[in-house]
């Protein structure tokens, strides 16, 4: 996938006339530069995906801990209510 992306970028730069001076500059770059650029783009994409996944996991953990806290508060309330009824 990475190689295909770099190849598509290379072909687009090489054969598009409308890029003008930018195209001429990019076409003069060595072939391995395209792989480096594709790797940077791919790394950024993976960072974004990982960040989204981490936020989901964090949210699930926060909700789980919140439910535990609420359950403890309800148990404490029941305990206090039952102890005040016994007195």
PDB file of N, CA, C and O in Angstrom:
ATOM      1  N   UNK A   1       0.830  -1.180   0.000  1.00  0.00           N
ATOM      2  CA  UNK A   1       0.000   0.000   0.000  1.00  0.00           C
ATOM      3  C   UNK A   1       0.882   1.254   0.000  1.00  0.00           C
ATOM      4  O   UNK A   1       0.614   2.219  -0.716  1.00  0.00           O
ATOM      5  N   UNK A   2       1.914   1.218   0.800  1.00  0.00           N
ATOM      6  CA  UNK A   2       2.827   2.355   0.881  1.00  0.00           C
ATOM      7  C   UNK A   2       3.550   2.556  -0.445  1.00  0.00           C
ATOM      8  O   UNK A   2       3.715   3.685  -0.908  1.00  0.00           O
ATOM      9  N   UNK A   3       3.978   1.457  -1.049  1.00  0.00           N
ATOM     10  CA  UNK A   3       4.681   1.536  -2.331  1.00  0.00           C
ATOM     11  C   UNK A   3       3.735   2.044  -3.410  1.00  0.00           C
ATOM     12  O   UNK A   3       4.116   2.864  -4.245  1.00  0.00           O
ATOM     13  N   UNK A   4       2.503   1.553  -3.389  1.00  0.00           N
ATOM     14  CA  UNK A   4       1.516   1.990  -4.375  1.00  0.00           C
ATOM     15  C   UNK A   4       1.239   3.481  -4.232  1.00  0.00           C
ATOM     16  O   UNK A   4       1.151   4.195  -5.232  1.00  0.00           O
ATOM     17  N   UNK A   5       1.103   3.955  -2.999  1.00  0.00           N
ATOM     18  CA  UNK A   5       0.876   5.380  -2.768  1.00  0.00           C
ATOM     19  C   UNK A   5       2.030   6.231  -3.270  1.00  0.00           C
ATOM     20  O   UNK A   5       1.822   7.269  -3.900  1.00  0.00           O
ATOM     21  N   UNK A   6       3.245   5.785  -2.987  1.00  0.00           N
ATOM     22  CA  UNK A   6       4.420   6.524  -3.451  1.00  0.00           C
ATOM     23  C   UNK A   6       4.487   6.510  -4.977  1.00  0.00           C
ATOM     24  O   UNK A   6       4.851   7.512  -5.593  1.00  0.00           O
ATOM     25  N   UNK A   7       4.142   5.391  -5.581  1.00  0.00           N
ATOM     26  CA  UNK A   7       4.155   5.290  -7.041  1.00  0.00           C
ATOM     27  C   UNK A   7       3.126   6.224  -7.660  1.00  0.00           C
ATOM     28  O   UNK A   7       3.408   6.885  -8.660  1.00  0.00           O
ATOM     29  N   UNK A   8       1.938   6.282  -7.075  1.00  0.00           N
ATOM     30  CA  UNK A   8       0.894   7.174  -7.588  1.00  0.00           C
ATOM     31  C   UNK A   8       1.331   8.630  -7.480  1.00  0.00           C
ATOM     32  O   UNK A   8       1.124   9.416  -8.404  1.00  0.00           O
ATOM     33  N   UNK A   9       1.933   8.984  -6.358  1.00  0.00           N
ATOM     34  CA  UNK A   9       2.435  10.351  -6.191  1.00  0.00           C
ATOM     35  C   UNK A   9       3.512  10.644  -7.232  1.00  0.00           C
ATOM     36  O   UNK A   9       3.519  11.718  -7.834  1.00  0.00           O
ATOM     37  N   UNK A  10       4.403   9.711  -7.441  1.00  0.00           N
ATOM     38  CA  UNK A  10       5.478   9.888  -8.415  1.00  0.00           C
ATOM     39  C   UNK A  10       4.907  10.086  -9.818  1.00  0.00           C
ATOM     40  O   UNK A  10       5.330  10.993 -10.535  1.00  0.00           O
ATOM     41  N   UNK A  11       3.960   9.252 -10.213  1.00  0.00           N
ATOM     42  CA  UNK A  11       3.351   9.358 -11.544  1.00  0.00           C
ATOM     43  C   UNK A  11       2.612  10.686 -11.689  1.00  0.00           C
ATOM     44  O   UNK A  11       2.718  11.348 -12.721  1.00  0.00           O
ATOM     45  N   UNK A  12       1.864  11.075 -10.656  1.00  0.00           N
ATOM     46  CA  UNK A  12       1.108  12.325 -10.727  1.00  0.00           C
ATOM     47  C   UNK A  12       2.037  13.520 -10.909  1.00  0.00           C
ATOM     48  O   UNK A  12       1.740  14.433 -11.679  1.00  0.00           O
ATOM     49  N   UNK A  13       3.148  13.509 -10.206  1.00  0.00           N
ATOM     50  CA  UNK A  13       4.094  14.620 -10.314  1.00  0.00           C
ATOM     51  C   UNK A  13       4.792  14.609 -11.668  1.00  0.00           C
ATOM     52  O   UNK A  13       4.980  15.659 -12.283  1.00  0.00           O
ATOM     53  N   UNK A  14       5.170  13.440 -12.126  1.00  0.00           N
ATOM     54  CA  UNK A  14       5.905  13.328 -13.388  1.00  0.00           C
ATOM     55  C   UNK A  14       5.075  13.744 -14.600  1.00  0.00           C
ATOM     56  O   UNK A  14       5.594  14.403 -15.501  1.00  0.00           O
ATOM     57  N   UNK A  15       3.810  13.375 -14.639  1.00  0.00           N
ATOM     58  CA  UNK A  15       3.031  13.531 -15.868  1.00  0.00           C
ATOM     59  C   UNK A  15       1.995  14.648 -15.838  1.00  0.00           C
ATOM     60  O   UNK A  15       1.282  14.838 -16.824  1.00  0.00           O
ATOM     61  N   UNK A  16       1.890  15.368 -14.777  1.00  0.00           N
ATOM     62  CA  UNK A  16       0.907  16.452 -14.777  1.00  0.00           C
ATOM     63  C   UNK A  16       1.575  17.751 -15.216  1.00  0.00           C
ATOM     64  O   UNK A  16       2.555  18.196 -14.619  1.00  0.00           O
ATOM     65  N   UNK A  17       1.040  18.335 -16.242  1.00  0.00           N
ATOM     66  CA  UNK A  17       1.616  19.566 -16.792  1.00  0.00           C
ATOM     67  C   UNK A  17       1.220  20.791 -15.976  1.00  0.00           C
ATOM     68  O   UNK A  17       1.935  21.793 -15.985  1.00  0.00           O
ATOM     69  N   UNK A  18       0.107  20.727 -15.278  1.00  0.00           N
ATOM     70  CA  UNK A  18      -0.412  21.893 -14.584  1.00  0.00           C
ATOM     71  C   UNK A  18       0.346  22.224 -13.311  1.00  0.00           C
ATOM     72  O   UNK A  18       0.107  23.270 -12.709  1.00  0.00           O
ATOM     73  N   UNK A  19       1.251  21.354 -12.890  1.00  0.00           N
ATOM     74  CA  UNK A  19       2.011  21.653 -11.675  1.00  0.00           C
ATOM     75  C   UNK A  19       3.096  22.699 -11.908  1.00  0.00           C
ATOM     76  O   UNK A  19       3.551  23.343 -10.962  1.00  0.00           O
ATOM     77  N   UNK A  20       3.505  22.868 -13.138  1.00  0.00           N
ATOM     78  CA  UNK A  20       4.472  23.914 -13.467  1.00  0.00           C
ATOM     79  C   UNK A  20       5.792  23.768 -12.751  1.00  0.00           C
ATOM     80  O   UNK A  20       6.402  22.699 -12.762  1.00  0.00           O
ATOM     81  N   UNK A  21       6.231  24.838 -12.133  1.00  0.00           N
ATOM     82  CA  UNK A  21       7.541  24.862 -11.473  1.00  0.00           C
ATOM     83  C   UNK A  21       7.599  23.892 -10.302  1.00  0.00           C
ATOM     84  O   UNK A  21       8.635  23.277 -10.050  1.00  0.00           O
ATOM     85  N   UNK A  22       6.497  23.759  -9.595  1.00  0.00           N
ATOM     86  CA  UNK A  22       6.470  22.816  -8.474  1.00  0.00           C
ATOM     87  C   UNK A  22       6.653  21.404  -8.992  1.00  0.00           C
ATOM     88  O   UNK A  22       7.370  20.600  -8.396  1.00  0.00           O
ATOM     89  N   UNK A  23       6.005  21.109 -10.099  1.00  0.00           N
ATOM     90  CA  UNK A  23       6.147  19.792 -10.709  1.00  0.00           C
ATOM     91  C   UNK A  23       7.561  19.531 -11.182  1.00  0.00           C
ATOM     92  O   UNK A  23       8.079  18.424 -11.033  1.00  0.00           O
ATOM     93  N   UNK A  24       8.183  20.542 -11.750  1.00  0.00           N
ATOM     94  CA  UNK A  24       9.566  20.388 -12.202  1.00  0.00           C
ATOM     95  C   UNK A  24      10.497  20.138 -11.025  1.00  0.00           C
ATOM     96  O   UNK A  24      11.401  19.306 -11.100  1.00  0.00           O
ATOM     97  N   UNK A  25      10.269  20.866  -9.940  1.00  0.00           N
ATOM     98  CA  UNK A  25      11.090  20.661  -8.750  1.00  0.00           C
ATOM     99  C   UNK A  25      10.869  19.266  -8.182  1.00  0.00           C
ATOM    100  O   UNK A  25      11.827  18.555  -7.876  1.00  0.00           O
ATOM    101  N   UNK A  26       9.593  18.872  -8.041  1.00  0.00           N
ATOM    102  CA  UNK A  26       9.281  17.566  -7.473  1.00  0.00           C
ATOM    103  C   UNK A  26       9.774  16.439  -8.375  1.00  0.00           C
ATOM    104  O   UNK A  26      10.192  15.390  -7.884  1.00  0.00           O
ATOM    105  N   UNK A  27       9.727  16.645  -9.678  1.00  0.00           N
ATOM    106  CA  UNK A  27      10.199  15.619 -10.605  1.00  0.00           C
ATOM    107  C   UNK A  27      11.708  15.458 -10.542  1.00  0.00           C
ATOM    108  O   UNK A  27      12.236  14.405 -10.901  1.00  0.00           O
ATOM    109  N   UNK A  28      12.400  16.479 -10.096  1.00  0.00           N
ATOM    110  CA  UNK A  28      13.856  16.391 -10.022  1.00  0.00           C
ATOM    111  C   UNK A  28      14.330  15.724  -8.732  1.00  0.00           C
ATOM    112  O   UNK A  28      15.523  15.466  -8.573  1.00  0.00           O
ATOM    113  N   UNK A  29      13.413  15.445  -7.818  1.00  0.00           N
ATOM    114  CA  UNK A  29      13.789  14.801  -6.563  1.00  0.00           C
ATOM    115  C   UNK A  29      14.145  13.337  -6.801  1.00  0.00           C
ATOM    116  O   UNK A  29      13.606  12.710  -7.713  1.00  0.00           O
ATOM    117  N   UNK A  30      15.034  12.798  -6.001  1.00  0.00           N
ATOM    118  CA  UNK A  30      15.349  11.365  -6.116  1.00  0.00           C
ATOM    119  C   UNK A  30      14.119  10.511  -5.782  1.00  0.00           C
ATOM    120  O   UNK A  30      13.225  10.958  -5.064  1.00  0.00           O
ATOM    121  N   UNK A  31      14.080   9.300  -6.299  1.00  0.00           N
ATOM    122  CA  UNK A  31      12.918   8.437  -6.129  1.00  0.00           C
ATOM    123  C   UNK A  31      12.659   8.094  -4.665  1.00  0.00           C
ATOM    124  O   UNK A  31      11.506   7.917  -4.272  1.00  0.00           O
ATOM    125  N   UNK A  32      13.707   7.998  -3.853  1.00  0.00           N
ATOM    126  CA  UNK A  32      13.515   7.580  -2.473  1.00  0.00           C
ATOM    127  C   UNK A  32      12.836   8.661  -1.633  1.00  0.00           C
ATOM    128  O   UNK A  32      12.275   8.358  -0.579  1.00  0.00           O
ATOM    129  N   UNK A  33      12.879   9.903  -2.079  1.00  0.00           N
ATOM    130  CA  UNK A  33      12.199  10.987  -1.370  1.00  0.00           C
ATOM    131  C   UNK A  33      10.691  10.728  -1.340  1.00  0.00           C
ATOM    132  O   UNK A  33      10.024  11.037  -0.352  1.00  0.00           O
ATOM    133  N   UNK A  34      10.162  10.166  -2.415  1.00  0.00           N
ATOM    134  CA  UNK A  34       8.733   9.866  -2.463  1.00  0.00           C
ATOM    135  C   UNK A  34       8.358   8.823  -1.416  1.00  0.00           C
ATOM    136  O   UNK A  34       7.286   8.901  -0.815  1.00  0.00           O
ATOM    137  N   UNK A  35       9.233   7.852  -1.198  1.00  0.00           N
ATOM    138  CA  UNK A  35       8.983   6.858  -0.161  1.00  0.00           C
ATOM    139  C   UNK A  35       9.030   7.495   1.226  1.00  0.00           C
ATOM    140  O   UNK A  35       8.237   7.145   2.101  1.00  0.00           O
ATOM    141  N   UNK A  36       9.943   8.413   1.422  1.00  0.00           N
ATOM    142  CA  UNK A  36      10.030   9.118   2.705  1.00  0.00           C
ATOM    143  C   UNK A  36       8.760   9.926   2.948  1.00  0.00           C
ATOM    144  O   UNK A  36       8.194   9.880   4.041  1.00  0.00           O
ATOM    145  N   UNK A  37       8.312  10.658   1.944  1.00  0.00           N
ATOM    146  CA  UNK A  37       7.084  11.447   2.090  1.00  0.00           C
ATOM    147  C   UNK A  37       5.873  10.555   2.337  1.00  0.00           C
ATOM    148  O   UNK A  37       5.028  10.863   3.178  1.00  0.00           O
ATOM    149  N   UNK A  38       5.793   9.448   1.601  1.00  0.00           N
ATOM    150  CA  UNK A  38       4.684   8.514   1.810  1.00  0.00           C
ATOM    151  C   UNK A  38       4.746   7.930   3.222  1.00  0.00           C
ATOM    152  O   UNK A  38       3.708   7.738   3.855  1.00  0.00           O
ATOM    153  N   UNK A  39       5.935   7.649   3.715  1.00  0.00           N
ATOM    154  CA  UNK A  39       6.087   7.132   5.079  1.00  0.00           C
ATOM    155  C   UNK A  39       5.656   8.145   6.126  1.00  0.00           C
ATOM    156  O   UNK A  39       5.035   7.780   7.125  1.00  0.00           O
ATOM    157  N   UNK A  40       5.976   9.398   5.911  1.00  0.00           N
ATOM    158  CA  UNK A  40       5.562  10.455   6.838  1.00  0.00           C
ATOM    159  C   UNK A  40       4.045  10.582   6.857  1.00  0.00           C
ATOM    160  O   UNK A  40       3.439  10.693   7.923  1.00  0.00           O
ATOM    161  N   UNK A  41       3.438  10.565   5.684  1.00  0.00           N
ATOM    162  CA  UNK A  41       1.977  10.661   5.603  1.00  0.00           C
ATOM    163  C   UNK A  41       1.330   9.453   6.265  1.00  0.00           C
ATOM    164  O   UNK A  41       0.358   9.597   7.006  1.00  0.00           O
ATOM    165  N   UNK A  42       1.862   8.263   6.003  1.00  0.00           N
ATOM    166  CA  UNK A  42       1.316   7.044   6.602  1.00  0.00           C
ATOM    167  C   UNK A  42       1.462   7.076   8.121  1.00  0.00           C
ATOM    168  O   UNK A  42       0.548   6.674   8.840  1.00  0.00           O
ATOM    169  N   UNK A  43       2.603   7.551   8.610  1.00  0.00           N
ATOM    170  CA  UNK A  43       2.814   7.645  10.061  1.00  0.00           C
ATOM    171  C   UNK A  43       1.818   8.608  10.701  1.00  0.00           C
ATOM    172  O   UNK A  43       1.273   8.324  11.768  1.00  0.00           O
ATOM    173  N   UNK A  44       1.583   9.735  10.057  1.00  0.00           N
ATOM    174  CA  UNK A  44       0.598  10.683  10.577  1.00  0.00           C
ATOM    175  C   UNK A  44      -0.791  10.083  10.619  1.00  0.00           C
ATOM    176  O   UNK A  44      -1.533  10.292  11.579  1.00  0.00           O
ATOM    177  N   UNK A  45      -1.147   9.339   9.586  1.00  0.00           N
ATOM    178  CA  UNK A  45      -2.446   8.662   9.534  1.00  0.00           C
ATOM    179  C   UNK A  45      -2.581   7.666  10.682  1.00  0.00           C
ATOM    180  O   UNK A  45      -3.623   7.614  11.336  1.00  0.00           O
ATOM    181  N   UNK A  46      -1.544   6.881  10.930  1.00  0.00           N
ATOM    182  CA  UNK A  46      -1.589   5.895  12.007  1.00  0.00           C
ATOM    183  C   UNK A  46      -1.643   6.572  13.380  1.00  0.00           C
ATOM    184  O   UNK A  46      -2.302   6.064  14.287  1.00  0.00           O
ATOM    185  N   UNK A  47      -0.968   7.696  13.544  1.00  0.00           N
ATOM    186  CA  UNK A  47      -1.023   8.432  14.811  1.00  0.00           C
ATOM    187  C   UNK A  47      -2.445   8.897  15.082  1.00  0.00           C
ATOM    188  O   UNK A  47      -2.932   8.795  16.208  1.00  0.00           O
ATOM    189  N   UNK A  48      -3.109   9.405  14.057  1.00  0.00           N
ATOM    190  CA  UNK A  48      -4.492   9.862  14.219  1.00  0.00           C
ATOM    191  C   UNK A  48      -5.393   8.698  14.594  1.00  0.00           C
ATOM    192  O   UNK A  48      -6.214   8.821  15.503  1.00  0.00           O
ATOM    193  N   UNK A  49      -5.254   7.565  13.903  1.00  0.00           N
ATOM    194  CA  UNK A  49      -6.069   6.391  14.228  1.00  0.00           C
ATOM    195  C   UNK A  49      -5.818   5.920  15.656  1.00  0.00           C
ATOM    196  O   UNK A  49      -6.762   5.597  16.377  1.00  0.00           O
ATOM    197  N   UNK A  50      -4.567   5.878  16.063  1.00  0.00           N
ATOM    198  CA  UNK A  50      -4.223   5.424  17.410  1.00  0.00           C
ATOM    199  C   UNK A  50      -4.754   6.381  18.472  1.00  0.00           C
ATOM    200  O   UNK A  50      -5.197   5.939  19.532  1.00  0.00           O
ATOM    201  N   UNK A  51      -4.717   7.669  18.206  1.00  0.00           N
ATOM    202  CA  UNK A  51      -5.243   8.659  19.143  1.00  0.00           C
ATOM    203  C   UNK A  51      -6.741   8.482  19.336  1.00  0.00           C
ATOM    204  O   UNK A  51      -7.237   8.548  20.461  1.00  0.00           O
ATOM    205  N   UNK A  52      -7.461   8.258  18.246  1.00  0.00           N
ATOM    206  CA  UNK A  52      -8.909   8.045  18.338  1.00  0.00           C
ATOM    207  C   UNK A  52      -9.200   6.785  19.145  1.00  0.00           C
ATOM    208  O   UNK A  52     -10.083   6.789  20.002  1.00  0.00           O
ATOM    209  N   UNK A  53      -8.465   5.709  18.878  1.00  0.00           N
ATOM    210  CA  UNK A  53      -8.671   4.455  19.600  1.00  0.00           C
ATOM    211  C   UNK A  53      -8.349   4.625  21.084  1.00  0.00           C
ATOM    212  O   UNK A  53      -9.064   4.099  21.936  1.00  0.00           O
ATOM    213  N   UNK A  54      -7.288   5.349  21.395  1.00  0.00           N
ATOM    214  CA  UNK A  54      -6.907   5.567  22.790  1.00  0.00           C
ATOM    215  C   UNK A  54      -7.971   6.381  23.532  1.00  0.00           C
ATOM    216  O   UNK A  54      -8.250   6.115  24.701  1.00  0.00           O
ATOM    217  N   UNK A  55      -8.559   7.362  22.864  1.00  0.00           N
ATOM    218  CA  UNK A  55      -9.626   8.144  23.488  1.00  0.00           C
ATOM    219  C   UNK A  55     -10.829   7.269  23.797  1.00  0.00           C
ATOM    220  O   UNK A  55     -11.465   7.434  24.838  1.00  0.00           O
ATOM    221  N   UNK A  56     -11.149   6.338  22.902  1.00  0.00           N
ATOM    222  CA  UNK A  56     -12.268   5.422  23.145  1.00  0.00           C
ATOM    223  C   UNK A  56     -11.994   4.547  24.360  1.00  0.00           C
ATOM    224  O   UNK A  56     -12.867   4.358  25.207  1.00  0.00           O
ATOM    225  N   UNK A  57     -10.779   4.013  24.441  1.00  0.00           N
ATOM    226  CA  UNK A  57     -10.412   3.161  25.572  1.00  0.00           C
ATOM    227  C   UNK A  57     -10.437   3.962  26.866  1.00  0.00           C
ATOM    228  O   UNK A  57     -10.937   3.478  27.881  1.00  0.00           O
ATOM    229  N   UNK A  58      -9.905   5.176  26.842  1.00  0.00           N
ATOM    230  CA  UNK A  58      -9.926   6.032  28.028  1.00  0.00           C
ATOM    231  C   UNK A  58     -11.354   6.331  28.469  1.00  0.00           C
ATOM    232  O   UNK A  58     -11.651   6.311  29.663  1.00  0.00           O
ATOM    233  N   UNK A  59     -12.237   6.607  27.517  1.00  0.00           N
ATOM    234  CA  UNK A  59     -13.629   6.908  27.850  1.00  0.00           C
ATOM    235  C   UNK A  59     -14.303   5.697  28.486  1.00  0.00           C
ATOM    236  O   UNK A  59     -15.059   5.841  29.447  1.00  0.00           O
ATOM    237  N   UNK A  60     -14.034   4.505  27.957  1.00  0.00           N
ATOM    238  CA  UNK A  60     -14.607   3.293  28.538  1.00  0.00           C
ATOM    239  C   UNK A  60     -14.105   3.096  29.963  1.00  0.00           C
ATOM    240  O   UNK A  60     -14.879   2.722  30.844  1.00  0.00           O
ATOM    241  N   UNK A  61     -12.825   3.342  30.197  1.00  0.00           N
ATOM    242  CA  UNK A  61     -12.262   3.196  31.532  1.00  0.00           C
ATOM    243  C   UNK A  61     -12.887   4.204  32.493  1.00  0.00           C
ATOM    244  O   UNK A  61     -13.223   3.858  33.625  1.00  0.00           O
ATOM    245  N   UNK A  62     -13.043   5.438  32.048  1.00  0.00           N
ATOM    246  CA  UNK A  62     -13.643   6.476  32.890  1.00  0.00           C
ATOM    247  C   UNK A  62     -15.077   6.104  33.243  1.00  0.00           C
ATOM    248  O   UNK A  62     -15.496   6.262  34.390  1.00  0.00           O
ATOM    249  N   UNK A  63     -15.833   5.609  32.263  1.00  0.00           N
ATOM    250  CA  UNK A  63     -17.213   5.207  32.534  1.00  0.00           C
ATOM    251  C   UNK A  63     -17.258   4.044  33.512  1.00  0.00           C
ATOM    252  O   UNK A  63     -18.111   4.016  34.400  1.00  0.00           O
ATOM    253  N   UNK A  64     -16.359   3.090  33.364  1.00  0.00           N
ATOM    254  CA  UNK A  64     -16.314   1.944  34.266  1.00  0.00           C
ATOM    255  C   UNK A  64     -15.996   2.395  35.691  1.00  0.00           C
ATOM    256  O   UNK A  64     -16.653   1.963  36.638  1.00  0.00           O
ATOM    257  N   UNK A  65     -15.012   3.246  35.845  1.00  0.00           N
ATOM    258  CA  UNK A  65     -14.661   3.744  37.176  1.00  0.00           C
ATOM    259  C   UNK A  65     -15.788   4.595  37.764  1.00  0.00           C
ATOM    260  O   UNK A  65     -16.031   4.559  38.971  1.00  0.00           O
ATOM    261  N   UNK A  66     -16.470   5.354  36.920  1.00  0.00           N
ATOM    262  CA  UNK A  66     -17.607   6.143  37.393  1.00  0.00           C
ATOM    263  C   UNK A  66     -18.728   5.259  37.904  1.00  0.00           C
ATOM    264  O   UNK A  66     -19.350   5.566  38.921  1.00  0.00           O
ATOM    265  N   UNK A  67     -18.988   4.160  37.203  1.00  0.00           N
ATOM    266  CA  UNK A  67     -20.021   3.225  37.657  1.00  0.00           C
ATOM    267  C   UNK A  67     -19.649   2.593  38.990  1.00  0.00           C
ATOM    268  O   UNK A  67     -20.507   2.403  39.853  1.00  0.00           O
ATOM    269  N   UNK A  68     -18.376   2.267  39.159  1.00  0.00           N
ATOM    270  CA  UNK A  68     -17.918   1.715  40.442  1.00  0.00           C
ATOM    271  C   UNK A  68     -18.117   2.743  41.549  1.00  0.00           C
ATOM    272  O   UNK A  68     -18.573   2.395  42.638  1.00  0.00           O
ATOM    273  N   UNK A  69     -17.784   3.992  41.288  1.00  0.00           N
ATOM    274  CA  UNK A  69     -17.944   5.053  42.282  1.00  0.00           C
ATOM    275  C   UNK A  69     -19.419   5.234  42.651  1.00  0.00           C
ATOM    276  O   UNK A  69     -19.759   5.354  43.828  1.00  0.00           O
ATOM    277  N   UNK A  70     -20.280   5.253  41.649  1.00  0.00           N
ATOM    278  CA  UNK A  70     -21.716   5.416  41.911  1.00  0.00           C
ATOM    279  C   UNK A  70     -22.240   4.245  42.732  1.00  0.00           C
ATOM    280  O   UNK A  70     -23.022   4.440  43.663  1.00  0.00           O
ATOM    281  N   UNK A  71     -21.814   3.027  42.393  1.00  0.00           N
ATOM    282  CA  UNK A  71     -22.248   1.855  43.151  1.00  0.00           C
ATOM    283  C   UNK A  71     -21.789   1.953  44.607  1.00  0.00           C
ATOM    284  O   UNK A  71     -22.552   1.611  45.510  1.00  0.00           O
ATOM    285  N   UNK A  72     -20.576   2.404  44.850  1.00  0.00           N
ATOM    286  CA  UNK A  72     -20.078   2.560  46.220  1.00  0.00           C
ATOM    287  C   UNK A  72     -20.883   3.612  46.981  1.00  0.00           C
ATOM    288  O   UNK A  72     -21.198   3.434  48.157  1.00  0.00           O
ATOM    289  N   UNK A  73     -21.213   4.709  46.295  1.00  0.00           N
ATOM    290  CA  UNK A  73     -22.012   5.752  46.944  1.00  0.00           C
ATOM    291  C   UNK A  73     -23.400   5.222  47.305  1.00  0.00           C
ATOM    292  O   UNK A  73     -23.916   5.511  48.385  1.00  0.00           O
ATOM    293  N   UNK A  74     -24.004   4.447  46.399  1.00  0.00           N
ATOM    294  CA  UNK A  74     -25.322   3.877  46.691  1.00  0.00           C
ATOM    295  C   UNK A  74     -25.244   2.888  47.845  1.00  0.00           C
ATOM    296  O   UNK A  74     -26.129   2.867  48.701  1.00  0.00           O
ATOM    297  N   UNK A  75     -24.194   2.068  47.879  1.00  0.00           N
ATOM    298  CA  UNK A  75     -24.013   1.125  48.988  1.00  0.00           C
ATOM    299  C   UNK A  75     -23.831   1.869  50.308  1.00  0.00           C
ATOM    300  O   UNK A  75     -24.386   1.468  51.331  1.00  0.00           O
ATOM    301  N   UNK A  76     -23.063   2.938  50.285  1.00  0.00           N
ATOM    302  CA  UNK A  76     -22.854   3.744  51.500  1.00  0.00           C
ATOM    303  C   UNK A  76     -24.162   4.375  51.961  1.00  0.00           C
ATOM    304  O   UNK A  76     -24.446   4.429  53.158  1.00  0.00           O
ATOM    305  N   UNK A  77     -24.953   4.849  51.011  1.00  0.00           N
ATOM    306  CA  UNK A  77     -26.243   5.449  51.351  1.00  0.00           C
ATOM    307  C   UNK A  77     -27.164   4.404  51.978  1.00  0.00           C
ATOM    308  O   UNK A  77     -27.844   4.685  52.965  1.00  0.00           O
ATOM    309  N   UNK A  78     -27.185   3.204  51.408  1.00  0.00           N
ATOM    310  CA  UNK A  78     -28.006   2.122  51.978  1.00  0.00           C
ATOM    311  C   UNK A  78     -27.515   1.755  53.372  1.00  0.00           C
ATOM    312  O   UNK A  78     -28.315   1.524  54.278  1.00  0.00           O
ATOM    313  N   UNK A  79     -26.191   1.702  53.541  1.00  0.00           N
ATOM    314  CA  UNK A  79     -25.626   1.349  54.840  1.00  0.00           C
ATOM    315  C   UNK A  79     -26.007   2.390  55.881  1.00  0.00           C
ATOM    316  O   UNK A  79     -26.385   2.042  57.000  1.00  0.00           O
ATOM    317  N   UNK A  80     -25.912   3.669  55.519  1.00  0.00           N
ATOM    318  CA  UNK A  80     -26.261   4.729  56.468  1.00  0.00           C
ATOM    319  C   UNK A  80     -27.757   4.718  56.774  1.00  0.00           C
ATOM    320  O   UNK A  80     -28.172   4.939  57.912  1.00  0.00           O
ATOM    321  N   UNK A  81     -28.555   4.459  55.747  1.00  0.00           N
ATOM    322  CA  UNK A  81     -30.005   4.414  55.955  1.00  0.00           C
ATOM    323  C   UNK A  81     -30.375   3.254  56.869  1.00  0.00           C
ATOM    324  O   UNK A  81     -31.198   3.409  57.771  1.00  0.00           O
ATOM    325  N   UNK A  82     -29.769   2.095  56.638  1.00  0.00           N
ATOM    326  CA  UNK A  82     -30.088   0.930  57.469  1.00  0.00           C
ATOM    327  C   UNK A  82     -29.559   1.104  58.889  1.00  0.00           C
ATOM    328  O   UNK A  82     -30.200   0.648  59.836  1.00  0.00           O
ATOM    329  N   UNK A  83     -28.413   1.748  59.061  1.00  0.00           N
ATOM    330  CA  UNK A  83     -27.873   1.949  60.411  1.00  0.00           C
ATOM    331  C   UNK A  83     -28.686   3.005  61.168  1.00  0.00           C
ATOM    332  O   UNK A  83     -28.807   2.917  62.390  1.00  0.00           O
ATOM    333  N   UNK A  84     -29.238   3.991  60.477  1.00  0.00           N
ATOM    334  CA  UNK A  84     -30.057   4.993  61.160  1.00  0.00           C
ATOM    335  C   UNK A  84     -31.430   4.422  61.505  1.00  0.00           C
ATOM    336  O   UNK A  84     -32.041   4.857  62.481  1.00  0.00           O
ATOM    337  N   UNK A  85     -31.928   3.466  60.737  1.00  0.00           N
ATOM    338  CA  UNK A  85     -33.200   2.816  61.044  1.00  0.00           C
ATOM    339  C   UNK A  85     -33.073   1.900  62.240  1.00  0.00           C
ATOM    340  O   UNK A  85     -34.046   1.717  62.972  1.00  0.00           O
ATOM    341  N   UNK A  86     -31.906   1.316  62.465  1.00  0.00           N
ATOM    342  CA  UNK A  86     -31.683   0.402  63.581  1.00  0.00           C
ATOM    343  C   UNK A  86     -31.600   1.157  64.902  1.00  0.00           C
ATOM    344  O   UNK A  86     -31.893   0.591  65.954  1.00  0.00           O
ATOM    345  N   UNK A  87     -31.210   2.410  64.862  1.00  0.00           N
ATOM    346  CA  UNK A  87     -31.020   3.167  66.106  1.00  0.00           C
ATOM    347  C   UNK A  87     -32.290   3.622  66.663  1.00  0.00           C
ATOM    348  O   UNK A  87     -32.307   4.273  67.708  1.00  0.00           O
TER     349      UNK A  87
END
